């Protein structure tokens, strides 16, 4: 994909778990709770309607406070690509102040593993910087560590 | 659909042209030029890639100045429903300051005509008001008049 270095953040990692399993983790509410936010933060609820325009709603618990994050899927290519955003809630209701559009791309990796690419696209240079300063690379990196460990525990 | 009166503008009209023909007008660049902006404004170019995430780009000529409007389709139900927005350009690139998400809904009307519903959803009460003050009802109403007249000329 054509990334814009001014507004997009991304990284690629080699994971030992297969694509099919990582996809299942990413698209199943019960699995999401095991990796989607860096511990000790928690996911206290997750609702998924896996279709374009369907909801991807999560509630985080961060330092005792609950934060609802409502979004929708924009693109779903089975076991290959997931695009979602907080720019809409279900029914294409625009959010007042959307933060990002996320891509998770799964490609065949070495030895039955996965080449895993995560991208966060933002509306402006400022929101990209905010996300970077919030610790995008550390945070999303930790999520990937948790995902890999959890996925391998399911094998 | 569940409208939000604070952020959404909409109207429904009975049109004499059949759904299939109105759909063709809405999804063909050559046809778009004949109705999409109130005359004497003009469409000087239109690009359509009719798939979810595909481009719907138009360039208006208003009082001699050209205005590019780039967007994408969010939902396409053949001859029934078209949802598009300026919140993204092709490739799910978020727009810095999206204005609206538009729905055009085509249902069977009386005597072979169409019950035509147009909806503009906004991110905030303020942008809904701005659109209303810009003349949403007059402007989109004129577009429907032009669409009906043009579609009937194709029969």
Boltz contact constraints between the chains, C-beta under 6 A:
constraints:
  - contact:
      token1: [A, 52]
      token2: [B, 52]
      max_distance: 6.0
  - contact:
      token1: [A, 53]
      token2: [B, 75]
      max_distance: 6.0
  - contact:
      token1: [A, 74]
      token2: [B, 92]
      max_distance: 6.0
  - contact:
      token1: [A, 75]
      token2: [B, 53]
      max_distance: 6.0
  - contact:
      token1: [A, 83]
      token2: [B, 92]
      max_distance: 6.0
  - contact:
      token1: [A, 87]
      token2: [B, 87]
      max_distance: 6.0
  - contact:
      token1: [A, 92]
      token2: [B, 74]
      max_distance: 6.0
  - contact:
      token1: [A, 92]
      token2: [B, 83]
      max_distance: 6.0
  - contact:
      token1: [A, 92]
      token2: [B, 101]
      max_distance: 6.0
  - contact:
      token1: [A, 94]
      token2: [B, 101]
      max_distance: 6.0
  - contact:
      token1: [A, 94]
      token2: [B, 121]
      max_distance: 6.0
  - contact:
      token1: [A, 94]
      token2: [B, 123]
      max_distance: 6.0
  - contact:
      token1: [A, 96]
      token2: [B, 123]
      max_distance: 6.0
  - contact:
      token1: [A, 96]
      token2: [B, 124]
      max_distance: 6.0
  - contact:
      token1: [A, 101]
      token2: [B, 92]
      max_distance: 6.0
  - contact:
      token1: [A, 101]
      token2: [B, 94]
      max_distance: 6.0
  - contact:
      token1: [A, 121]
      token2: [B, 94]
      max_distance: 6.0
  - contact:
      token1: [A, 123]
      token2: [B, 94]
      max_distance: 6.0
  - contact:
      token1: [A, 123]
      token2: [B, 96]
      max_distance: 6.0
  - contact:
      token1: [A, 124]
      token2: [B, 96]
      max_distance: 6.0
